[in-house]
Amino acid sequence: MEGQIPIYYNYFHTGRPATSDSDRFYRSAYIDLSIYPKYPFGFGLSYTRFDYGNVQLSSATIRASQSIKATITVTNTGNYDGEETVQLYIQDLVGSVVRPVKELKGFQKVLLQKGQSKQVSFTIDLDKLKFYNSELKYVAEPGDFKIYIGTSSQNVKEAAFTLTQ
């Protein structure tokens, strides 16, 4: 079996999600296969290896008129020069309608020489937090958010912030 269904990354939480391959009883999980896809969304191959530092946020809270900057250090720890696609995902933890566990909100391709490190930054503003509510209005609701930055939808580093009124 090449992977699991659903085969997309921005799924909704089930009522009883499995948290690992051994967490199967009374959970939404497969009996005989891994709960993880073989190749997660954003997966790519390279001739080299990239390591990610921790996500640094310019602020832990923002207002609707503000933005924050998320920065991460990416290091080429392999033996060859290479390009890496750094991906930004955002999760709205509580919304008036069901929200996906992650949504791709940005990406940057960076060229790194062997042994080189580079800081990659993403600006998170109100537009990246908006969604269509039950009245089909495009809104951003105050609350808690998580951001994930990494090499694929599964291999990520995370940080959290709060959107206030």
C-alpha positions as a Markdown table, in Angstrom:
| # | Residue | x | y | z |
|---|---|---|---|---|
| 1 | Met | 0.0 | 0.0 | 0.0 |
| 2 | Glu | 1.5 | 3.3 | -1.0 |
| 3 | Gly | -0.3 | 5.5 | 1.5 |
| 4 | Gln | -3.5 | 6.1 | 3.3 |
| 5 | Ile | -6.8 | 7.8 | 2.6 |
| 6 | Pro | -7.4 | 10.7 | 2.8 |
| 7 | Ile | -4.4 | 11.5 | 0.6 |
| 8 | Tyr | -4.4 | 15.2 | 1.2 |
| 9 | Tyr | -2.7 | 17.2 | 4.0 |
| 10 | Asn | -5.4 | 19.7 | 5.0 |
| 11 | Tyr | -7.9 | 17.3 | 6.5 |
| 12 | Phe | -10.2 | 18.0 | 9.4 |
| 13 | His | -9.8 | 16.5 | 12.8 |
| 14 | Thr | -11.8 | 13.4 | 13.4 |
| 15 | Gly | -13.5 | 12.8 | 16.7 |
| 16 | Arg | -10.9 | 10.2 | 17.7 |
| 17 | Pro | -7.6 | 10.8 | 15.8 |
| 18 | Ala | -4.8 | 8.3 | 16.3 |
| 19 | Thr | -1.6 | 9.9 | 17.5 |
| 20 | Ser | 0.8 | 7.2 | 16.4 |
| 21 | Asp | 1.0 | 3.8 | 14.7 |
| 22 | Ser | 0.6 | 2.0 | 18.0 |
| 23 | Asp | -2.5 | 4.1 | 19.1 |
| 24 | Arg | -5.1 | 2.0 | 17.3 |
| 25 | Phe | -7.8 | 1.0 | 19.8 |
| 26 | Tyr | -11.0 | 3.1 | 19.9 |
| 27 | Arg | -9.3 | 5.5 | 17.4 |
| 28 | Ser | -9.7 | 6.4 | 13.8 |
| 29 | Ala | -6.8 | 4.3 | 12.5 |
| 30 | Tyr | -6.0 | 1.4 | 10.1 |
| 31 | Ile | -5.6 | -2.0 | 11.7 |
| 32 | Asp | -2.9 | -3.3 | 9.4 |
| 33 | Leu | -1.1 | -0.2 | 8.0 |
| 34 | Ser | 0.6 | 2.9 | 9.2 |
| 35 | Ile | -1.6 | 6.0 | 9.7 |
| 36 | Tyr | 1.0 | 8.1 | 7.9 |
| 37 | Pro | 1.3 | 8.5 | 4.2 |
| 38 | Lys | 4.4 | 7.2 | 2.5 |
| 39 | Tyr | 5.1 | 10.6 | 1.0 |
| 40 | Pro | 3.6 | 13.6 | 2.8 |
| 41 | Phe | 2.4 | 16.7 | 1.1 |
| 42 | Gly | 5.4 | 18.8 | 0.1 |
| 43 | Phe | 7.8 | 15.9 | 0.2 |
| 44 | Gly | 10.8 | 16.2 | -2.1 |
| 45 | Leu | 14.1 | 14.4 | -2.7 |
| 46 | Ser | 17.5 | 16.1 | -2.7 |
| 47 | Tyr | 21.1 | 15.1 | -3.1 |
| 48 | Thr | 21.8 | 16.8 | 0.2 |
| 49 | Arg | 20.3 | 17.2 | 3.7 |
| 50 | Phe | 18.7 | 20.3 | 5.3 |
| 51 | Asp | 18.3 | 20.9 | 9.0 |
| 52 | Tyr | 15.8 | 23.4 | 10.5 |
| 53 | Gly | 16.3 | 25.5 | 13.6 |
| 54 | Asn | 13.5 | 26.6 | 15.9 |
| 55 | Val | 10.8 | 29.1 | 14.7 |
| 56 | Gln | 11.2 | 32.6 | 16.1 |
| 57 | Leu | 8.2 | 34.9 | 16.1 |
| 58 | Ser | 8.5 | 38.7 | 16.3 |
| 59 | Ser | 5.5 | 38.7 | 18.7 |
| 60 | Ala | 3.3 | 36.3 | 20.5 |
| 61 | Thr | 0.1 | 38.3 | 19.8 |
| 62 | Ile | -1.1 | 40.4 | 17.0 |
| 63 | Arg | -4.1 | 42.7 | 16.3 |
| 64 | Ala | -6.0 | 42.7 | 13.0 |
| 65 | Ser | -4.1 | 45.7 | 11.7 |
| 66 | Gln | -0.7 | 44.2 | 12.5 |
| 67 | Ser | 1.5 | 41.4 | 11.2 |
| 68 | Ile | 4.2 | 39.2 | 12.7 |
| 69 | Lys | 7.3 | 37.8 | 11.2 |
| 70 | Ala | 8.2 | 34.1 | 11.6 |
| 71 | Thr | 11.9 | 33.3 | 11.0 |
| 72 | Ile | 13.7 | 30.0 | 10.9 |
| 73 | Thr | 17.3 | 29.1 | 10.2 |
| 74 | Val | 17.8 | 26.4 | 7.5 |
| 75 | Thr | 21.2 | 24.8 | 7.2 |
| 76 | Asn | 22.6 | 22.6 | 4.4 |
| 77 | Thr | 24.3 | 19.8 | 6.5 |
| 78 | Gly | 24.8 | 17.5 | 3.5 |
| 79 | Asn | 27.8 | 17.0 | 1.2 |
| 80 | Tyr | 26.4 | 18.9 | -1.8 |
| 81 | Asp | 25.0 | 22.3 | -2.7 |
| 82 | Gly | 21.2 | 22.2 | -3.0 |
| 83 | Glu | 17.9 | 24.0 | -3.1 |
| 84 | Glu | 15.3 | 23.6 | -0.4 |
| 85 | Thr | 11.6 | 24.6 | -0.5 |
| 86 | Val | 10.8 | 26.0 | 2.9 |
| 87 | Gln | 7.0 | 25.7 | 3.5 |
| 88 | Leu | 4.7 | 27.7 | 5.9 |
| 89 | Tyr | 1.6 | 26.1 | 7.2 |
| 90 | Ile | -1.0 | 27.7 | 9.6 |
| 91 | Gln | -3.6 | 26.1 | 11.8 |
| 92 | Asp | -6.6 | 28.0 | 13.3 |
| 93 | Leu | -7.1 | 26.1 | 16.5 |
| 94 | Val | -10.7 | 27.2 | 17.1 |
| 95 | Gly | -13.1 | 28.6 | 14.5 |
| 96 | Ser | -16.8 | 29.2 | 14.0 |
| 97 | Val | -16.6 | 26.5 | 11.3 |
| 98 | Val | -14.5 | 23.4 | 11.1 |
| 99 | Arg | -10.9 | 24.3 | 10.2 |
| 100 | Pro | -8.2 | 22.1 | 8.7 |
| 101 | Val | -5.3 | 20.8 | 10.8 |
| 102 | Lys | -2.9 | 22.7 | 8.5 |
| 103 | Glu | -3.1 | 25.0 | 5.4 |
| 104 | Leu | -0.2 | 25.9 | 3.2 |
| 105 | Lys | 0.1 | 29.7 | 3.3 |
| 106 | Gly | 3.5 | 30.3 | 1.8 |
| 107 | Phe | 6.8 | 28.8 | 0.6 |
| 108 | Gln | 10.3 | 30.0 | -0.4 |
| 109 | Lys | 12.9 | 28.2 | -2.4 |
| 110 | Val | 16.4 | 28.8 | -1.1 |
| 111 | Leu | 19.8 | 27.8 | -2.6 |
| 112 | Leu | 22.3 | 26.8 | 0.0 |
| 113 | Gln | 25.9 | 25.9 | -0.5 |
| 114 | Lys | 27.3 | 22.9 | 1.4 |
| 115 | Gly | 27.5 | 23.9 | 5.1 |
| 116 | Gln | 25.8 | 27.2 | 4.6 |
| 117 | Ser | 22.9 | 28.5 | 6.8 |
| 118 | Lys | 20.3 | 31.1 | 5.9 |
| 119 | Gln | 17.5 | 32.7 | 7.8 |
| 120 | Val | 14.1 | 32.4 | 6.0 |
| 121 | Ser | 11.3 | 34.7 | 7.0 |
| 122 | Phe | 7.5 | 34.8 | 6.4 |
| 123 | Thr | 5.2 | 37.7 | 7.2 |
| 124 | Ile | 1.9 | 36.6 | 8.7 |
| 125 | Asp | -0.8 | 39.1 | 8.3 |
| 126 | Leu | -4.6 | 39.1 | 8.5 |
| 127 | Asp | -5.0 | 37.8 | 4.9 |
| 128 | Lys | -3.2 | 34.6 | 5.8 |
| 129 | Leu | -5.6 | 34.0 | 8.6 |
| 130 | Lys | -8.9 | 34.5 | 6.8 |
| 131 | Phe | -11.5 | 31.9 | 5.8 |
| 132 | Tyr | -15.1 | 31.7 | 4.7 |
| 133 | Asn | -17.4 | 31.5 | 7.7 |
| 134 | Ser | -20.9 | 29.9 | 7.8 |
| 135 | Glu | -22.4 | 33.1 | 6.2 |
| 136 | Leu | -19.8 | 32.9 | 3.4 |
| 137 | Lys | -18.0 | 36.0 | 4.6 |
| 138 | Tyr | -14.2 | 36.1 | 4.3 |
| 139 | Val | -13.1 | 36.8 | 7.9 |
| 140 | Ala | -10.3 | 36.2 | 10.4 |
| 141 | Glu | -11.6 | 35.4 | 13.8 |
| 142 | Pro | -9.7 | 36.3 | 17.0 |
| 143 | Gly | -8.1 | 33.3 | 18.7 |
| 144 | Asp | -5.1 | 31.0 | 18.9 |
| 145 | Phe | -3.1 | 29.9 | 15.9 |
| 146 | Lys | -0.2 | 27.6 | 15.3 |
| 147 | Ile | 2.4 | 28.0 | 12.5 |
| 148 | Tyr | 4.5 | 25.2 | 11.1 |
| 149 | Ile | 7.6 | 25.7 | 9.0 |
| 150 | Gly | 9.4 | 22.8 | 7.4 |
| 151 | Thr | 10.4 | 20.7 | 4.5 |
| 152 | Ser | 7.0 | 19.0 | 4.1 |
| 153 | Ser | 3.6 | 19.0 | 5.8 |
| 154 | Gln | 4.8 | 16.4 | 8.4 |
| 155 | Asn | 8.4 | 17.4 | 8.9 |
| 156 | Val | 7.9 | 20.8 | 10.6 |
| 157 | Lys | 8.9 | 23.0 | 13.5 |
| 158 | Glu | 6.0 | 24.9 | 15.2 |
| 159 | Ala | 5.2 | 28.0 | 17.1 |
| 160 | Ala | 2.0 | 29.6 | 18.4 |
| 161 | Phe | 0.5 | 33.1 | 18.5 |
| 162 | Thr | -2.8 | 34.8 | 19.3 |
| 163 | Leu | -4.9 | 37.1 | 17.2 |
| 164 | Thr | -6.7 | 39.7 | 19.3 |
| 165 | Gln | -9.5 | 42.2 | 18.5 |
